[in-house]
Amino acid sequence: MLDILYRDAFMVAINKPPGLLVHRTALDRHETQFAVQLLRDQLGQRVWPVHRLDRGTSGVLVFALDPASAHALAEQFAQHAPNKHYVALVRGHPAAAGEIDHPLRRVDDAIDPRAAREGADPVEAQPAQTRYRRLATVELPVAVDRYPTSRYALVEARPLTGRTHQIRRHMNHIAHPVIGDSTHGKGVHNRYFASAWGANRLLLACIHMHIRHPVTGDAIVLNSDPGEDFHRLAGAFGWGPLEALLADA
């Protein structure tokens, strides 16, 4: 059963687990489970996805329950109106806070990205901005890469635009890739967290979303737990209860 965070006659929000696709794509024809299908079966009615989360990302995911609400909610996301907060575990110790302003070329999950390298016309980059804030750091006495110790940090990220894989690509751009990111991250650190800490997921979760109701216009605040891996690592790294770290995120 999917964890329902909010539901009324017009919309529903869930805490999407990591590894679950929102809907079918051309690159995942072999998959048999999707959030759209599972939620439809759970509620016993049709649902309309109005935005997306990457397959590996967990957290707040919103659906409409009728076409008019779908249009109203989709317009909010098209205008980057919802205020979204993510938490991520990244390699290294980034600055205490910052804003990444780095244009990103469009990525279509339904198209093999390798095709773009084989004669396709270049796609113009789109403006993209992400604010981030460092929440906690750790330095482990383990030579994962070329240094005798390995540094990691927990960060809060707020995308001001909505480009595909934006947080993952932006954190990689500043040399602090998200742990568990097989596309934009660094394999040696991903493998270390999988083998040493049992963390086999992308360590990125949408934990807060502020959105307007599609009919009333009232403000709705949606919160979700980032998942057991985050809690376990926070304890192992001496950061204390994760709830305290995220209280002001």
N, C-alpha and C positions, 0 to 999 in steps of 0.2 A: 504494500500500500504506500502510495506517495504521501508525504507529510504536507498537509494543507495548512498554510499560514493564515489565509484569509479567504472568505467566500461569501458572496451575496448573490442576488439574482442576475448581476451583470458581469461580474468578474471573479476570478479565482487566482490565488497565488500559491505556489508550492515551493518547498525546499528541494530543488533538484539534486539528486545524488550525483557524485562524480562518475564519469564513464557512460552516462545516459545521454543519447542523442535527443535533441528536441524534436526533430522530424527526420524523415528519410532523406539521404543525399546520394548523389551518384557514386561517391567514393565509398559508401558503406552499404552496398546492396545486400551484403550477407547478413546484416543486422536484422533482428526480428522484433526488438523492443524499442519504443520511442516514447518520449514523455507525452506527446499528443495522444497516442493510442492508449497508453496506460491511464491517463487522466480521464479520457473519454469513457473508458470501461468502468473506472472507479466511480465516476459521477452518474453514469448512465445517460449522458447527453453529449452533444457535440461541443467541442471547445475550439477556440481560434487563438493560435499563438500570435502575440503582438510584438515580440522581440525575441532575442535568442541569447543563449549562453553556450560557450564552447563545450564540446563534449566532455572534456576533462574538468571543467569548472563546475563547482557546486554552488547552490544558493538560490536566492530569490528569483523565481521565474513566474511571469504573469501571463494569464490567458483571459480572453474575453469569452462571454457566454452567449453572445448574439452578434450579428454583423455590425449593427450601429455602434455598439460598445467597442468592437474590434477596431473600427475606423477611428474612433475618438482616442483610444489608447495608443494605436499605432502612430497617430499624429504627434502625440507627446514624445514618443521615442524618436521619431524623425526629426523633431526639433531639439533633441537632447535635453528635454525638460526634466525628466525624472532625475533626482539626485541619488546616485548610486555609490555605495561604499564597498570596497573589496578588501580582503585581507590576503596577504601572500607571504610565503617564506622564500627569500631570495638569497643568492650567493653574494658574499661580501657584506661590507658595511657601507651602505649608501649614506649620503648627507642626511642630517636630521630632518630636513624637509626640502622640497623642491617642486618645480613644475617642469615637466618635459614637454617641449613644444617642437614636435618633429613630425612632418608630413608623412603619411603612410600610403603606399599604393594599395589599391583595392585588391582584396583576396576573395575569391569565390570558392567556397568549400565544395561546390558541385563540379568544379573543374580541377583537374589534376594540375597542381602548381608547376609541374615540370613542363607543361605545354607552353607556358609563357616564355620559356627559354628557347623554344624551338621555332622561332620565326614569327611569333605573334607580335602585333603592334604593341609598343610600350603603353602602359596605362599611367595616366597622370596621377601624381600623388595628391591626396586630399589632406587638408589641415587636420591635425590631431593634437590634442593637449590632455595631459594627465597630471594631476597633482598627487604627490605622495608624502607620507610622513612616516618616519622610522619609529617603531613602537618598542622594539627590544633587540638586543644583539647577543651573540655568543661566539666565542672563539674556541674551537675544539682542538685538542692536541693530536690531531690526525693529519697525515700528509695525503690528502685526497688527490690533489693536483701537484703542482710543482713547488709548493711551499710546505714548510714543516708543520704548519698549523692551518686550519681551515675556518674561515669566518662566514657566518650566516646572520640574517636579520629578518625580523618580522616587520612588515610594512603595511600601512593602510594606503590604498590607492583609490583615487576618485577620478574616473574618466570624465572629462568635460565634453568630449565628443564620443561617437559610437562606432569606431572603425573595427573591423574584424581582427580579433586577437590583439586589440590595442594595448592592454596592460602588458601582456606577454612580450609584445614587440618593443614597447617603450622601455620596459625594464632591461631587456637585452641590449637596447640601444645605449643605455648608460652603464653597461657592463655589470649589471646585477640581475641576471636572468632568474626566472621563477624556477624553483626546484620541481622536478617532475615534468618539465616541459620538453617533450621529445623533439619538437619542431624548432623552437627558438631558444632552447636552453643548452645546457652543457652536459653531455652524457655521463661523464665521470662522476659528477656530483649527483645526478639522478640515480645512478647505480649504487652509489654509496648510501643514499637515504633508503633505497629499497632493501639493500642487504643488511645494513647496520641498524636501521630503525623501523623496518617493516612498512615504510611509507611508499606505496606503489602508485600513488595518484599524483596528479597535478595539484600542487599545494597553492591553490587559488580559489577563493570563495567569495561570492557576493553576499555580504552579511546584512546590509541595510539598503532599503530603497524608499524614497519619499516620492509619491506619485499622486496625481489628482484623480478622483473618482470620475469615470467616463460619463456619468449622468448628472450627479449632484455637484461635481467640481470640488467636493470636500477633500482635504488633505488626508492621505492614507499613509501610515508608516508601517513598513513591512520589515521584520527582523528574522534572521535565520541563524542557526548555529553552524559554525564552519566545519564541524565534523571531528570525529574521534582522533584522527591523526594530528590535527592542530593542538588539541588538548594534551595528548600524550607527549608531543614534542615540547610544548611549553613547560610541562612538568619536568621533563628530562633535562632541559636546558636551564632550569632554575629561574624561570620567568614568573613563577607563581600562577595563580588561577588565571586562565585565559580571559574570563569575564572581566577582570579588573583591567587588563590591558586594553580590552576593546570597549570599555565603558564610554570613552569619549571619542571613539572612532566614528 
